[in-house]
Amino acid sequence: MGRLQDKTIIVTGGAKGIGAADCRLMVGEGARVVIADTDVDAGHDLEAELGPNTLFVRHDVTQAGSWVRLVEATVGRFGKLDGLVNNAAVLRMHTPETVEIEDCRAVMSVSVEGTVLGCKHVLPAMKASGGGSIINMSSIGAINGEPVVSAYTAAKGAVEAYTRTVAVYCAQARIPVRCNSVHPGVVDTPMSRSVGALIAEMDVSALGETPSAGLVNPVASPNDIAWLVVYLASDESRFVSGQKFVVDGTVTVTPGRVPA
């Protein structure tokens, strides 16, 4: 029997990258997965690939009404809800001096407001199902200083903090829902592959070289992150809540980058 047998789990930003890897591994472990994304074509393609234990729902994480419809569609199709992966995110490139408030709001809206709304709207359905697990995707940007994605790091720091709030609330309110955050390093996804070209367009001449210059940052595959998500969604982690899990190949615990 699979590690997630008969569990129903929503994955936001589930059509591509880490989200798609989550969906594939979860279905392989026996879960019924709802792929929630704004990319309709990619979402339907993944739904067709993974078969009848999946459902694609077009979903905007920043809109409360979209969350209501998503939870209703999930319970209507599969009868219950056991898990949520708040994975959706957007990236804007800027330094603390060049950041525009519109970009900051866009990043915060998806990562922070999307996480807050997601936790709010799944809790009643999870309580009705007997409990569950919420997994919030943060970043090593919440731990390191990342000067060229300044609003993104602020948003991911807020996601980490809110994760603890939800975990403590559920524990004190005796709601059988766990909440943990995952902090990937560099992962080979469409979003991360766009970063190099975007940095090249920026004026970062004022930023000096760090001790890590010339060394290679280890790059994870989406599955390296997704297997941790499977664990946190499963009953194997039933006593784990309010924690942050860093998956970065030691980047945050060494003074420089790990050599290739």
Secondary structure as GFF3:
##gff-version 3
##sequence-region A 1 260
A	DSSP	beta_strand	8	12	.	.	.	ID=ss1
A	DSSP	alpha_helix	17	28	.	.	.	ID=ss2
A	DSSP	beta_strand	32	37	.	.	.	ID=ss3
A	DSSP	alpha_helix	40	50	.	.	.	ID=ss4
A	DSSP	beta_strand	54	58	.	.	.	ID=ss5
A	DSSP	alpha_helix	64	78	.	.	.	ID=ss6
A	DSSP	beta_strand	83	86	.	.	.	ID=ss7
A	DSSP	alpha_helix	101	108	.	.	.	ID=ss8
A	DSSP	pi_helix	109	113	.	.	.	ID=ss9
A	DSSP	alpha_helix	114	128	.	.	.	ID=ss10
A	DSSP	beta_strand	132	137	.	.	.	ID=ss11
A	DSSP	three_ten_helix	140	142	.	.	.	ID=ss12
A	DSSP	alpha_helix	150	172	.	.	.	ID=ss13
A	DSSP	beta_strand	177	184	.	.	.	ID=ss14
A	DSSP	alpha_helix	190	193	.	.	.	ID=ss15
A	DSSP	alpha_helix	195	200	.	.	.	ID=ss16
A	DSSP	alpha_helix	222	233	.	.	.	ID=ss17
A	DSSP	three_ten_helix	235	237	.	.	.	ID=ss18
A	DSSP	beta_strand	244	247	.	.	.	ID=ss19
A	DSSP	three_ten_helix	251	253	.	.	.	ID=ss20
###
